[in-house]
Amino acid sequence: MNDWPEGWSDNNRGSGYGHGGASAQPEGARVMRQVRRGPAAPPQGAGVPPQPSYVDGQGYGGGDYTNARNTGYDSGYSQGEVYGGGGSDGPGGYGTQAARPAPNWRRRIKWTAISVVSVLVVTTVGTYFWADSKLKREVDLSKVIDRPEAGEGTNFLIVGSDSREGMTAEEKKALHTGSADGKRTDSMMILHTGSNGDTLISLPRDSDVEIPSFVGSESGKRYEGTGKHTKLNAAYATDGPELLVRTVEFNTGLRIDHYVEIGFAGFANIVDAVGGVEIDIPQDIKDTKSGADLKKGKQTLNGEESLAFVRTRYALAGSDLDRTKNQQKFLAALANQVATPGTVLNPFKLYPTMGAGLDTLIVDKDMGLYDLGSMFFAMKGVNGGDGKSMNMPISGSSGGNLVWDKAKVKQLVSELKNDEKVTVSGD
């Protein structure tokens, strides 16, 4: 039975294509853009008009894909190509990127640590050799004759000289140093380091001593002792550090292991490099000779003020004995400041401090940076109460010279040689 309306036949179906014909037979597949398909199978009993291939981007069959590209017209479509291609990593050949591997944090931390340690090692080694090269090893203790036997512990002879070397006229004026030629000892101390506490002993410059026989440090000539007594600082003025060491050893019987000397300019520069030194001054001090004009109480002294403080003696009741006490107190405070983490771990403080100090330090030929560090930390310990500071015991005076108490000095030296706790007290 014919399902079409009267006057229509199967041959007339083509005219109804695309107009919603409700035939039971499926309509031919539409040709999608960009995809060339084969001819659709016509429905049974009817012919389907040929469909445009749309290869020219207009749907009118005008030319092939190559011609369309040659004309310069780009429809934005591709023929038979799958977008997102370019790889066959994923299923079906679609281009999916492989997942990025998780970072290996263990490996990163390891190499970061190695890099940091390497930088620290290189910096430390470089700093050591830089600092070691700056030490002025000018004192040869092998020239000292007739030396006493070495005892336990280590003995440093620390000397503050009035050397003006390298100072300008303006600096001499500012620091009230004067312009005397040569150099003399302004302060002398023995620092003993050992297992029973460290001991800092001041040797007053006016101490009465005998200059013994010695060999000239420059001439090599032997000079016989005359038995004459004089002030201790005369030994340095006569033949420098070697004779001073010889004189201290002869009059005490204590062997000196290392020698350290610093001049006026170096002392002031170190103080300024660490940003000043805090100290509690026991009384008002005004001294025109040293330039000191300081008030009583706790305060931070700069380089100029510090030098004036440690040189002052005329404004003190005990003169040189009181000055040595101030020198001990200040040097211990300075060592405490230098040895703080704020200085040691801060390169902006450490290098200027080391540069200021090492440029002006004069040491013996066997002195190393380790020995120098031990000396500073021992002085810090004395300041912190882990050691003892004292003057050489005095029994009186003779002709303006301070005479040592021989019995106490003998006991003191014995305790130091045996590295025993010091029980002797000084004035």
Secondary structure, DSSP 8 states (H G I E B T S, - for coil): ---S-TT--GGGGGGGTTTT---SS-------TT---------TT---------TTSSSS--S-HHHHHHTT---S--SS--TT-S---SGGG-----------HHHHHHHHHHHHHHHHHHHHHHHHHHHHHH-EEEE-GGG--S-----SSEEEEEEEE---TT--HHHHHHHT----SS--EEEEEEEEE-TT--EEEE--TTBEEE---EE-TTT--EE-----EEETHHHHHHHHHHHHHHHHHHHH-----EEEEE-HHHHHHHHHHTT-EEEEESS-EEETTTTEEE-SEEEEE-HHHHHHHHH--TTSTTTHHHHHHHHHHHHHHHHHHHTSHHHHT-HHHHHHHHHHHHTT-EEETT--HHHHHHHHHHHHHHHTTSSEEEE--EEEEETTEEEE-HHHHHHHHHHHHTT--------
